[in-house]
Amino acid sequence: MTSHFPAFLDELEARTRIHDTLLRFCRGIDRKDWELLLSAFHDDAVDNHGWITGSPRHDLVPGLQARHETVEHSAHMLTNVACTFLSPTEARVESYVTVAQRERPGSQGQVQRTQALVRYVDLFQRRDDGDWLIADRTLVYGDMIVTSSAPPFDLPAAFTVQRRDGNDPLEQAEAARPPAKLQRRPTRQV
């Protein structure tokens, strides 16, 4: 297999930056941190989620905001990530994701849970700013399981529970002690 990179470390850095971008997207949606989610995309990117297609900023985020109004718990679990580099600045990336979501109890006390097995088929590009971001995404659905149950499962009071309102335990810890500023190393020019 021929590499598009002058050295293995250059390719490894690209793969790591792509993986970090995928994780930012997942964390952004699960925390309802829409700016973090948007940081995974180029400004002119196109996203096709099936139920909504278009600009991540102008179409996807407003759609997700409406969808997630009733979602109490959301977890996007990134698993297999396969990168095929088309050039030193472009890669086709396929990522497997398991999504688990729980809605707020409805008027009858029913709780809907959704589990979806999906893939992101992305075109990543590294442009002038040196960051590997999504230029084009298609969400490919594999399977979806939707269940409803009553009454909802209540965790014991001593358990720490995920929050999606900016007060998650991680966000509280970061507010109490902001992370040190990391110095980003310049991307190697190819």
N, C-alpha and C positions, 0 to 999 in steps of 0.2 A: 504494500500500500504506500502510495506517495503522499508525503506531507506537504502542506502548503506553507509550512513554517520553517524558518532557518534552523530552529533548535527545538528540542522536545519541551524545554521549559516554556517557550513561547506558546506552544499548543496547550500545555497544561494550564498556563495562566488564562488563556482564552476559555477553556472548559470551566475553570473555577469561576471566572466572572459570569459566564452564562448561567451556571448553577446558582450563584448568588442572586442573579436577576430573577430567576424562577422562584426562589425562596422569598424574595421581596414581594412578588406578586401574591403568593399564597398568604404571607403574613398580612399584607395589606388588606386582602379581602376578609380574612378571619378576624382582624381587629377593627374592621370598618375604617381603616386609615386609607382614605381614597387617594391622597397625595403619594403615599408610599406605593400603592398599587400602580399609580400612573408613572412612577419613576422607573418601572420596568419596560416602558414603551417609548419609542421615538415619537416625537410630536405629531408626525404625519402617519402614524401606524394605523392599520385596519385590523379590527377584531371581529371575528364571526363566532358568536356564542350560540348560534342557531335561533334563539328567540329574540336576539338583537344583534345587529351587524352595523359596523361603522367605526367612528372615531372612539378610541377609549375614553377620552375626556368628555366628549359631547354626547355620546350614545351609551357606551358600556357603563360608565360610572353612574349616570342617572338611573339606568335600568337596574343596576345592582343595589343602589340606595333604596329604591322602591321595593325590590325583592327582599332585601334584608331587614326591612322595618319590623317584620314579625319573627325573624330568626334569632333565637336566644343563643344558640351554640352553632359554631361553624368551624370545621377543621378540614383543611385541604392538605392531604398527605402525599407528598411528592415521592415517587419511588424511582423506577427506571428512567434514566435520561440518556438518550443516544444522540450524539452530535456527529453530523457529517459536514465537514468543512468544504465549502464550495470554492473558497479563496481565503486569503489571510484576513479578510474583513467580512465574510458572509458564511453563515452556517445554517443548515436545515437541522432543527432540533425536535425530537419526538420525546415527550415526557408522559409517563403514566401517572395518574393522580386518582386517589380515592377521596371522595368528598362525603363528609357526614354532617348533616344539619338537623337541628331540632327547632321546631316552631314553638312559639308561646302557646299555652293552652287556649283552646277555642272556647266559645260560649258554653259548650256542654262539658268542658273539662278535658276534652280529647287533645292529645299531643301528637302532632304529625312528625315523623322522622323520615328523612330521605338519605339514602346512601346511593351515590352514583360512582360508577367506574368510568373514567373518561381518559382521553389523551389530549394533550396540547400538541398540535403540529404547527411549529413556529418557524419563521424565517428570522434569524437574528442577524443584525448588522452592527459592525463597529464603524462608526463614522468619525468625523473630525475630532469630536471630543474624547475619543478613545474608549468609550464605554460600550460594552456589548448589550444592546437592547433589542426588544422585539419590534420588528417592522411589519410583520403580518402573522396573525394567529387564526387558526381554525380549531374550535373545540369539537372533538370527535367523541360522540357518546357510545359507550359500550353496553352498559346495563344500568338500570335504575330500580331501586327498591324503595317503595313508599309504604310506610306502615302508620297506623293510628292506634293509640292506646289511651286508656283512662284507668285510673287516675295517673297523672305524671309521676315519674320516679323522683322522689325527693331525697337529695343527698343529706347525710347527717350534718348537723350544724357545724361540726368541727372541720369539715372538709373545705378546702379552698376551691372556689368555683370560678370558672372562666367568666370574664366580663367583656362586653363589646361596646362599652360606653366611654372609653378612655381611662377607666379605673381598674383595668386588669392588674393582677399582682406584678406582672413584668413592668407595666407602665408606671405603677406606683414606685417600684424599685428604681426605675430609670429617672423618675422625677426627684426622688430623694437623693440620688447620687448619679448625676448625668455621666454617661460614658466619656472617657477621655477622647479628645479629638485624635483620630488616626490620621497620620500623614499618608496620603495615597501616593504610592510610587508611580512614577510616570510609566505609561504603557510603552512597551518596546515598539518602536516603529519598524515596520517590515518593508 
